[in-house]
């Protein structure tokens, strides 16, 4: 089961706002894709939250775009910033990236973002959103959301 960003924000508005804030704190983040041989590839990436979608834009024929065309599964890690004191904790999003072919949709994205042309554009379908943080300098807390389920909170000393 997958859902887009709008469905996630409707289901879990507080967690979604925190995740967007963490991604908004920095320009560059880390995308993990799968190479042809199944091994992981990590690369830098800028992301956009627009019109209820999480968008991934990429240079033409970049290896990460070719990876996603072959196997749409991805994991996206927000830039943690300097040190470990970043407010909001660590956030990750996993899902599937679907390439956008519709010229009208791409034109709308271009109007908002003004990316270098040409480019690949992918919209995302989420399979998991995870936030981890330290509470009271004692507990490692993980909040895990999956489509169709409420957020689960796990705490470890």
N, C-alpha and C positions, 0 to 999 in steps of 0.2 A: 504494500500500500504506500502511495506517495501523495503529497499535497504540495501546493505552491506556497509562496511566502504569505499571500493574503490569508489562506486557510490557517496557517500557523499563527499569524497575528490575531486572528479571530479566536482561535482556540486558547492561546496563551499570550495575551497582550503584554503582560509585564515582562516575561522572559524575552519575547520578541523585541521589545523596546530596548532592553539591556543589550541584546545581541547586536542590534543595529548601532547602538551607541559605541560598542566595542569596535565594530568594523569601521565606524565613522571616525574613530580617534586617529587612525593612520591611513595612508593611501595604499600602501602595499601589504599584501597578505600572502599566504602560502597555499597553493593548490596542489593536491596530490591526484595524479591520474595513473592509469595502468598502461605500461608499455606493451608492445606487441607480444613480448615473451611473458607477460603477467607480472613482471617486477614493477615496483612503484617508481614514479617519477614525481619529484617535487619542483615547482617553479613559482616564481613571483607572479602576482596578479592583482589588478584593481577590480573591485566589485561595485555594483550599483544596486540600490534598492529603489525601484521606481514602479509606480502603478501596480502595486501588489505582487511584484515579481522580484526575485533575486537574479540579476543578470551577470553573466560572465562574458566580457569582450576580449578578443585575442587577435594578435597579428595574423595575417594570412599565412596559412600552411605552417603555423608554429607547431612544434611537436606536441604541445598540450592539446591543441585543437585537433590534430590528427588522432591523438589518443582517444579523445572524447567522441570523435566520429566513429571510431572502431568499437569502443566500449564506453558507454556514457557514465559509468560510475565515477564519483569523485568524492574527495574530502577537502574541506576548506577550513583553514586555521586562521583565526584573526591574529594580526601582528600583536605579540605580547607587549611590545614597548620595551623601554629600558628597565632593567632590574625585574623584580617580581612583585612590585607594589602597585601594579596597574589596577585601579579600581574596576570592579565588575568581574574580575577573574578572567579565566581563559575560556574562549568559546570556539566551538567547532561545529561545522555543518556538513552533513553527508547527504548524498542523494544521487540523482541522475541529471545530466546536462543534456538538453535537447536543442539541437541547432535550429535557429530561426531562419527560415527561407523566405517568409512573406516579406516582400519589399515594403509594404505599408508599415509593418511592425518595425522593421529595421529603420525606416525613415523617421518614425516617432522617436526611436532611441537616439538617432543621430541628432535630431532637433534638441533633445534634452542634454546629451552628453558631449556632442561634438568630438567623437573619437577620430583618430587618424584613419584615413581610408586607403585601401579597402580593409575589411576586418571580418572576423567570424563573431557571431553573436549567439550565445546560448542562454536559454531560460532554464531554470532549475526546478526540479521536483524533489522535495525533501523526503528523506527516509529517517533522519535523526538530527536532533540539535542537542548539543551537550555544553553545559557551563560547569566549570570546576573552579573552586575558590577555597581559600583557607578562612575558617571561622574561629574567632577568639584565639588566634595563634596556636590552636590545638587540633582542630578538626579539618580534614579534607572533605569538602562537600562537593558532590556531583549532582547536578540536576540533568535529567535525561528525558527528552521528549521524543516520542515516535507518533506518526500519524494514527489517529483513532484512539490514542491512549492519553491519560492525564500525565502531567510531569511526575516522574519518580524522583525522589530525593534520597540519595545515599550518603551516609556520613561515616567517616572513619577517623579514629584517633591515631 
